[in-house]
Amino acid sequence: MEKIFKTLDEQISILKNKGLIIEDENEAKDILLRENYFFINGYRRLLMNSEKDKQFVKGATFRELYSLFLFDRYFRNILFKNLLIVENSLKSVISYQLSKKYGHREKEYLNVKNFSNDHTKTRKVKDIIEKMKRQIRVNGSRHSATMHYQNTYGYIPLWIVVKVLSFGIVCELYSVLKTEDQVEIASIFGVSTHYMENFLPLLANYRNLCAHEDIVYEHRTERVIANTEYHEELGIPKMDDEYIYGKDDIFAAIIVLKYMLKPDDFRLMMREIEYEIEKLDGRIDSIPIDKVLDRMGFPENYMDLVEL
């Protein structure tokens, strides 16, 4: 079925016909114009009776819908800045470890012998080396730092190259390193190599969502993280012998950040998140805040994670 253009008045009518209370139509039209009906409407599920019944719950208002939209924006910004801290740290640690061990010129640190000799990873090793070489070629004449090193020294050291690599490529890079290098890098963050390889794809997924301003708070990833001591210590309930929170949801990303961030950074992030949740709680009446937390994968005692 073809989707056709709808005027602001038609957009308002659609929402009202589904039972949404519009307190101030002019204000609602202004918000829809500035924020985009499609994006605002993406937050409707929590305020609806069910997936089959497309009607809003009794008493649901446009301001509540917009409050969910704003909550996700603020939450996304908090998450993004902390993911960038982890991304920068990971890039710094990897570049230091590989440069120290293998050298600072491309022909040294990109030598295939420096990577895993696991035959099942041979193709992946070649692929990641090519991706990095491509980034060096592309950014060698575009990025100020890479240009400086290329023009001044004739090569671009890894600690500069990592600045232009995507988080996804850096995660792939870690997965094809020699075991001893993986261990050394993971130890800086106080985790095992198993956890590191398991955690990074999930962080990369949420990092991309944040960067593209997609809906974050209810997102589910294809991959799940391993069970951690925090799942048990928080007393997260299980269903079919599997934890119901903190596996493929945003709380899983929070658990990973508990490992990857410094304690003070993590504590500040959690306080900011708690503030946004409490602010949202004061702005929605038609549904309980617990319903929002459940959609996020947050247990009610999520703040206990700070002190664990």
Backbone hydrogen bonds, N-H to C=O, Kabsch-Sander energy under -0.5 kcal/mol:
donor,donor_aa,acceptor,acceptor_aa,energy
4,I,2,E,-0.6
11,Q,7,T,-2.5
12,I,8,L,-2.4
13,S,9,D,-2.2
14,I,10,E,-2.2
15,L,11,Q,-1.9
16,K,12,I,-2.5
17,N,13,S,-2.7
18,K,14,I,-0.9
19,G,16,K,-1.8
20,L,15,L,-2.2
21,I,60,A,-2.7
22,I,20,L,-0.5
23,E,21,I,-0.7
28,A,24,D,-2.5
29,K,25,E,-2.6
30,D,26,N,-2.1
31,I,27,E,-2.2
32,L,28,A,-2.7
33,L,29,K,-2.3
34,R,30,D,-2.2
35,E,31,I,-3.1
36,N,32,L,-1.7
40,I,36,N,-2.4
41,N,37,Y,-3.0
42,G,38,F,-0.7
42,G,39,F,-0.5
43,Y,40,I,-1.8
44,R,41,N,-1.6
47,L,44,R,-1.3
48,M,45,R,-1.6
49,N,55,Q,-2.7
50,S,53,D,-1.5
54,K,52,K,-1.0
56,F,18,K,-3.4
57,V,47,L,-3.3
60,A,57,V,-2.1
62,F,21,I,-2.7
65,L,61,T,-2.0
66,Y,62,F,-2.7
67,S,63,R,-2.0
68,L,64,E,-2.0
69,F,65,L,-1.7
70,L,66,Y,-2.6
71,F,67,S,-2.7
72,D,68,L,-2.3
73,R,69,F,-1.7
74,Y,70,L,-2.7
75,F,71,F,-3.0
76,R,72,D,-2.6
77,N,73,R,-2.1
78,I,74,Y,-2.0
79,L,75,F,-2.6
80,F,76,R,-2.9
81,K,77,N,-2.0
82,N,78,I,-1.3
83,L,79,L,-2.3
84,L,80,F,-2.3
85,I,81,K,-1.0
86,V,82,N,-1.9
87,E,83,L,-2.8
88,N,84,L,-2.6
89,S,85,I,-2.3
90,L,86,V,-2.9
91,K,87,E,-2.4
92,S,88,N,-2.3
93,V,89,S,-2.7
94,I,90,L,-2.6
95,S,91,K,-2.3
96,Y,92,S,-2.1
97,Q,93,V,-2.6
98,L,94,I,-2.6
99,S,95,S,-2.2
100,K,96,Y,-2.4
101,K,97,Q,-1.6
102,Y,98,L,-3.0
103,G,98,L,-0.5
103,G,99,S,-1.6
108,E,105,R,-1.5
109,Y,105,R,-2.5
110,L,106,E,-2.2
111,N,108,E,-1.2
114,N,111,N,-2.4
115,F,112,V,-1.4
116,S,176,V,-3.0
121,K,118,D,-2.4
122,T,119,H,-0.8
125,V,121,K,-2.8
126,K,122,T,-2.1
127,D,123,R,-2.2
128,I,124,K,-2.5
129,I,125,V,-2.2
130,E,126,K,-2.1
131,K,127,D,-2.2
132,M,128,I,-2.2
133,K,129,I,-2.4
134,R,130,E,-2.4
135,Q,131,K,-2.0
136,I,132,M,-2.0
137,R,133,K,-2.3
138,V,134,R,-2.8
139,N,135,Q,-2.6
140,G,136,I,-1.4
141,S,138,V,-0.6
142,R,139,N,-1.1
143,H,139,N,-2.0
147,M,143,H,-2.9
148,H,144,S,-2.2
149,Y,145,A,-2.0
150,Q,146,T,-2.6
151,N,147,M,-2.9
152,T,148,H,-2.4
153,Y,149,Y,-2.5
154,G,149,Y,-1.2
154,G,150,Q,-0.6
155,Y,149,Y,-1.0
160,I,157,P,-1.5
161,V,157,P,-2.3
162,V,158,L,-2.6
163,K,160,I,-1.0
164,V,161,V,-1.9
165,L,161,V,-0.5
165,L,162,V,-0.8
170,V,166,S,-2.0
171,C,167,F,-2.3
172,E,168,G,-2.0
173,L,169,I,-2.6
174,Y,170,V,-2.2
175,S,171,C,-1.5
176,V,172,E,-0.8
176,V,173,L,-1.2
177,L,174,Y,-1.3
178,K,114,N,-0.7
181,D,178,K,-0.6
182,Q,178,K,-2.4
183,V,179,T,-2.7
184,E,180,E,-1.9
185,I,181,D,-2.3
186,A,182,Q,-2.9
187,S,183,V,-2.2
188,I,184,E,-0.9
188,I,185,I,-0.8
189,F,185,I,-0.7
189,F,186,A,-0.9
190,G,187,S,-0.8
191,V,186,A,-2.0
196,M,192,S,-2.4
197,E,193,T,-2.7
198,N,194,H,-1.8
199,F,195,Y,-3.1
200,L,196,M,-2.2
202,L,198,N,-0.5
203,L,199,F,-2.0
204,A,200,L,-2.6
205,N,201,P,-2.0
206,Y,202,L,-2.1
207,R,203,L,-2.4
208,N,204,A,-2.0
209,L,205,N,-1.8
210,C,206,Y,-2.4
211,A,207,R,-2.2
212,H,208,N,-1.7
213,E,210,C,-1.3
214,D,209,L,-2.4
219,H,216,V,-1.7
221,T,248,D,-2.6
225,I,247,K,-2.3
231,H,228,T,-0.6
232,E,228,T,-1.1
233,E,229,E,-2.7
234,L,230,Y,-2.0
235,G,232,E,-1.1
236,I,231,H,-2.0
239,M,242,E,-2.9
242,E,239,M,-1.1
244,I,237,P,-2.3
250,I,296,M,-0.5
251,F,296,M,-1.1
252,A,249,D,-0.7
253,A,249,D,-1.1
254,I,250,I,-1.7
255,I,251,F,-2.4
256,V,252,A,-2.1
257,L,253,A,-2.3
258,K,254,I,-1.5
259,Y,255,I,-1.1
259,Y,256,V,-0.6
260,M,256,V,-2.1
261,L,257,L,-2.6
266,F,262,K,-2.6
267,R,263,P,-2.6
268,L,264,D,-2.2
269,M,265,D,-2.3
270,M,266,F,-2.4
271,R,267,R,-2.0
272,E,268,L,-2.1
273,I,269,M,-2.3
274,E,270,M,-2.8
275,Y,271,R,-2.0
276,E,272,E,-1.9
277,I,273,I,-2.3
278,E,274,E,-2.6
279,K,275,Y,-2.3
280,L,276,E,-2.2
281,D,277,I,-2.3
282,G,278,E,-1.3
283,R,280,L,-1.8
284,I,280,L,-1.0
291,K,288,P,-1.3
292,V,288,P,-0.8
293,L,289,I,-2.4
294,D,290,D,-2.4
295,R,291,K,-1.7
296,M,292,V,-1.7
297,G,293,L,-1.1
297,G,294,D,-0.5
298,F,293,L,-2.8
302,Y,299,P,-1.5
304,D,301,N,-2.0
305,L,302,Y,-1.5
306,V,303,M,-1.6
307,E,304,D,-0.8
308,L,304,D,-0.8
